Amino acid sequence: MAKFKCNWVRDLALEQFYASLGVEVLERTLKISDLAVEKSKHNNARLSKPIDENVVIRYATDMEHGTAFPFITVAFNIHTKEYEIWAGNHRVHAADMLDQEEVQCYVIFDSSKPGKPSTTKSIITRSDNRRHGVPQDDEEMLLHALFFHEEHKMKLDAVAQIMHVPSNRMKWFEQNIKAIQLMNVANKHGAKVEKLNRSHFIKLSKYADDTSRLVSMCKLVAEHDVTSDELGHLITELSNADSLAKEAGILKKFKAERSSCSSRKSSSLMDFFVGKKSKCLTNFLTTCNGNKEINFTSSGLNIENLELIKENWKIVKSIMDRIIQEGDSIASKRKK
């Protein structure tokens, strides 16, 4: 019985991509034992999990059933004299699982010195999974794209082409790259960026050329728990102001309203829980004690309780709604 052999095929689209980069490749059959398999695991565009064993098993099963797989890409480094896998780690591991001795390869000659990867290596290893294999998620893609943009000084449209970003996502792509850059700038200058998300920074792109304003707005958002939609409205108001004095007035009014809103929440809670509704207070505190995120004592409502309520308003509101619904349900049954 003839020994099983994997069905390797050329990848014409990949060949065209390499040609567009000015990269010359040779087609070769290489022994898996001659490849730097362990070292090559790090040449992977997926940052979270370079090798997924479940994918390796799936590939091996497909290979056994005759599914065609594209050539892997390896680079022969003239300094280390090693064949390093630049694209196709899962395919190599799957072939090895099936006791295949050889794989079909595109071979590139790499002259970069150890520790100083060439632009070609960065492009191929970071972009390969945008075409096939186990896909990168958007976060991984954006981080790789930012690397090209900042480290290799590449324009965003060129980066988008390398990362195979479709034209209908170009606006999203550019906005998110700039948002990450702004987040890094704000963080460097002491803003508490962990309380902001990327939507905030997309809105804050208006202040990309004004670092001090960017940082002050980040602090405002963090201090007052401003949503990205609220931030958008505030920025629109500030943009329409025709003087610094008016801008200052808008900011002062905004801060006062946020503080007042927080106070009103506490006051309405106090009104809700005191007097005839003491039973509701007991139910509320009992419910809260079972919630891992808020802990109250059953001794009553004090200033400390109120502060906890203010800090955890969304959770508190959901618990209040449930208590009220339960009360309405009991009252309804009694009427019947």
C-alpha positions in Angstrom: 0.0 0.0 0.0 1.4 3.4 -1.0 2.3 5.7 1.8 -0.2 8.5 2.4 0.9 12.0 1.1 -0.7 15.3 1.8 -2.2 17.2 -1.1 -0.1 20.4 -1.4 -1.1 23.1 -3.9 0.3 26.4 -5.1 -1.4 29.6 -3.8 -1.6 31.9 -6.8 -3.0 34.8 -4.8 -0.2 34.5 -2.3 2.4 34.4 -5.1 0.9 37.6 -6.5 1.1 39.2 -3.0 4.7 38.3 -2.6 5.5 39.6 -6.1 3.8 43.0 -5.1 6.2 43.1 -2.2 9.2 42.5 -4.5 9.9 39.1 -2.8 11.3 36.3 -4.9 10.3 32.8 -3.8 11.4 29.3 -4.8 9.2 26.2 -4.7 10.9 23.4 -2.7 10.1 20.2 -0.9 11.7 20.2 2.5 11.9 17.7 5.4 10.0 18.7 8.5 13.1 17.7 10.5 15.0 20.4 8.7 12.6 23.2 9.8 13.1 25.2 13.0 9.6 24.2 14.2 9.8 25.2 17.8 11.5 28.5 17.1 8.9 29.3 14.4 5.9 29.1 16.8 6.6 32.7 17.7 6.3 33.8 14.1 2.5 33.9 14.4 0.1 36.7 13.8 -2.3 35.5 16.6 -1.0 37.1 19.8 -3.1 35.2 22.2 -2.7 31.6 21.1 0.0 30.9 18.5 -0.8 27.2 18.1 -4.3 25.8 18.6 -4.2 22.0 19.0 -7.8 21.7 18.0 -7.0 23.4 14.7 -4.0 21.1 14.2 -6.3 18.0 14.7 -8.9 19.5 12.3 -6.2 20.2 9.6 -4.8 16.6 10.0 -8.3 15.1 9.6 -8.9 17.2 6.4 -5.4 16.3 5.1 -6.3 12.6 5.5 -9.4 13.1 3.5 -7.5 14.6 0.6 -8.3 18.3 1.2 -5.8 20.5 -0.6 -3.6 22.8 1.5 -1.5 25.6 0.2 2.3 25.5 0.4 3.8 26.8 3.6 6.2 29.7 3.5 9.7 29.3 5.0 12.7 31.6 5.0 16.3 30.4 4.9 18.3 32.8 7.1 21.9 33.2 5.7 23.3 33.9 9.2 21.6 31.2 11.3 21.4 28.7 8.4 17.9 27.8 9.6 14.7 27.3 7.7 12.2 29.3 9.7 8.4 28.9 9.2 7.0 32.3 8.3 3.5 31.1 7.4 1.9 27.7 8.0 2.7 26.6 11.5 -0.6 24.7 11.9 -0.2 23.0 8.5 3.3 21.8 9.5 2.1 20.5 12.9 -0.8 18.7 11.2 1.5 17.1 8.6 3.8 16.0 11.4 0.9 14.5 13.3 0.2 12.3 10.2 3.9 11.2 10.2 4.6 13.1 7.0 8.3 13.5 6.5 8.1 16.4 4.0 6.1 19.5 3.2 5.8 21.7 0.1 7.2 25.2 0.6 7.7 28.6 -0.8 11.3 29.4 0.2 12.5 33.0 0.7 16.2 33.9 1.4 16.4 36.1 4.4 19.5 38.2 5.1 18.3 39.9 8.3 20.4 39.5 11.4 19.1 37.6 14.5 17.0 40.0 16.7 16.5 42.4 13.8 13.7 41.1 11.6 13.4 42.5 8.1 10.3 44.5 7.0 9.5 41.5 4.7 9.4 39.1 7.6 7.2 41.5 9.6 4.8 41.8 6.8 4.5 38.1 6.0 4.4 36.8 9.6 1.9 39.5 10.8 -0.4 39.5 7.8 -0.7 35.8 6.8 -3.7 35.0 8.9 -5.7 37.8 7.3 -5.9 35.6 4.2 -6.4 32.0 5.5 -5.8 29.7 8.4 -6.9 30.6 11.9 -8.0 34.2 11.6 -6.7 37.0 13.8 -9.4 39.0 15.7 -9.7 42.7 15.1 -7.7 43.6 18.2 -4.7 41.6 17.0 -5.0 43.0 13.5 -5.1 46.6 14.8 -2.0 46.0 16.9 -0.1 44.6 14.0 -1.2 47.4 11.8 -0.1 50.0 14.4 3.3 48.3 14.4 3.7 48.8 10.6 2.5 52.3 10.8 4.8 53.4 13.7 7.8 51.1 13.5 8.1 50.9 9.7 6.6 54.4 9.0 4.1 53.0 6.5 1.0 55.0 5.5 -2.3 53.7 6.7 -3.6 52.9 3.2 -0.5 50.7 2.6 -0.9 49.0 5.9 -4.6 48.3 5.2 -3.6 46.7 1.9 -1.1 44.5 3.7 -3.6 43.5 6.4 -6.3 42.8 3.8 -8.7 45.3 5.2 -11.8 45.6 2.9 -12.6 49.0 1.5 -15.9 49.2 3.4 -14.0 49.0 6.7 -11.4 51.6 5.9 -13.1 54.3 7.9 -13.4 52.0 10.9 -9.8 50.9 10.5 -8.4 54.5 10.4 -10.5 55.7 13.3 -9.4 52.8 15.5 -5.7 53.1 14.7 -5.8 56.8 15.6 -7.8 56.0 18.7 -5.2 53.6 19.9 -2.5 56.2 19.3 -4.4 58.8 21.2 -4.9 56.3 24.1 -1.1 55.7 24.2 -0.5 59.5 24.3 -3.0 60.1 27.0 -1.6 57.3 29.1 1.9 58.6 28.7 0.8 62.0 30.1 -0.9 60.6 33.2 -4.6 60.3 32.1 -6.6 57.4 33.6 -7.2 55.7 30.3 -8.4 52.4 31.9 -11.8 54.1 32.5 -12.2 55.0 28.8 -12.8 52.8 25.8 -11.9 53.2 22.2 -15.2 54.9 21.4 -14.2 57.7 23.7 -10.9 58.1 21.9 -12.6 58.2 18.5 -14.6 61.1 19.8 -11.4 62.7 21.3 -9.6 62.6 18.0 -10.6 66.2 17.7 -7.8 67.0 20.2 -5.1 64.9 18.6 -2.9 68.0 18.1 -3.6 69.4 21.6 -2.2 67.0 24.2 -3.0 69.1 27.3 -6.7 69.4 26.1 -6.8 65.7 25.4 -5.5 64.8 28.8 -7.9 67.2 30.6 -10.9 65.7 28.7 -9.8 62.2 29.6 -9.7 63.1 33.2 -13.2 64.7 32.9 -14.6 61.5 31.4 -13.0 59.3 34.1 -14.0 61.5 37.0 -17.7 61.8 35.9 -18.2 58.4 34.2 -19.1 60.1 30.9 -20.3 57.7 28.2 -18.9 58.1 24.6 -22.3 59.4 23.4 -22.3 62.0 26.2 -18.8 62.9 25.3 -19.8 63.4 21.7 -22.5 65.9 22.6 -20.2 67.7 25.0 -17.5 68.0 22.3 -20.1 69.3 19.8 -21.1 72.0 22.3 -17.5 73.0 22.9 -16.9 73.2 19.2 -19.8 75.6 18.7 -18.5 77.9 21.4 -16.9 81.0 19.9 -14.6 81.9 22.9 -12.6 80.3 25.6 -14.8 81.9 28.2 -17.9 80.2 26.7 -16.0 76.8 26.6 -15.1 77.2 30.3 -18.8 78.0 31.0 -20.0 74.9 29.2 -17.5 72.7 31.1 -18.5 74.2 34.4 -22.2 73.7 33.7 -21.5 70.1 32.6 -19.6 69.2 35.8 -22.3 70.8 38.0 -25.0 68.8 36.3 -23.1 65.6 36.7 -22.6 66.3 40.4 -26.3 67.3 40.8 -27.4 64.1 39.0 -25.4 62.0 41.4 -26.9 63.8 44.4 -30.4 63.4 43.0 -29.9 59.7 42.8 -28.9 59.5 46.4 -31.9 61.7 47.5 -34.4 59.7 45.5 -33.0 56.5 47.1 -33.4 58.1 50.6 -37.0 59.0 49.8 -37.7 55.6 48.5 -36.4 53.7 51.5 -37.5 55.7 54.5 -40.9 56.1 56.3 -43.6 53.6 55.3 -41.3 51.8 52.9 -39.0 50.4 55.7 -40.0 46.9 54.6 -38.8 47.6 51.2 -35.5 48.8 52.7 -35.1 45.5 54.5 -35.8 43.6 51.3 -33.3 45.7 49.5 -30.5 45.3 52.0 -31.1 41.6 52.2 -31.0 41.3 48.4 -27.8 43.4 48.3 -26.1 41.2 50.8 -26.4 38.3 48.4 -24.8 40.4 45.6 -21.1 39.9 45.3 -20.5 43.4 44.1 -22.3 45.3 46.9 -22.2 44.5 50.6 -24.5 46.4 53.0 -25.3 45.7 56.7 -28.9 45.2 57.6 -28.7 47.9 60.3 -30.2 50.6 58.1 -29.3 53.2 55.6 -26.4 55.4 56.4 -23.9 57.7 54.5 -21.6 54.8 53.8 -24.5 52.8 52.3 -25.4 55.8 50.1 -21.9 56.1 48.8 -21.9 52.4 47.9 -25.3 52.9 46.2 -23.9 55.8 44.1 -20.9 53.9 43.1 -22.9 50.9 42.0 -26.0 52.6 40.6 -26.7 50.3 37.7 -26.7 47.2 40.0 -28.7 49.0 42.6 -31.3 50.1 40.0 -31.8 46.5 38.7 -32.3 45.2 42.3 -34.8 48.1 43.0 -36.7 47.3 39.9 -36.9 43.6 40.8 -38.1 44.4 44.4 -40.8 46.7 43.0 -41.9 44.2 40.4 -42.2 41.5 43.1 -44.2 43.9 45.3 -46.6 44.7 42.4 -47.0 41.0 41.7 -47.9 40.2 45.3 -50.4 43.2 45.4 -52.0 42.0 42.2 -52.4 38.4 43.5 -54.1 39.8 46.7 -56.6 41.8 44.7 -57.6 38.6 42.8 
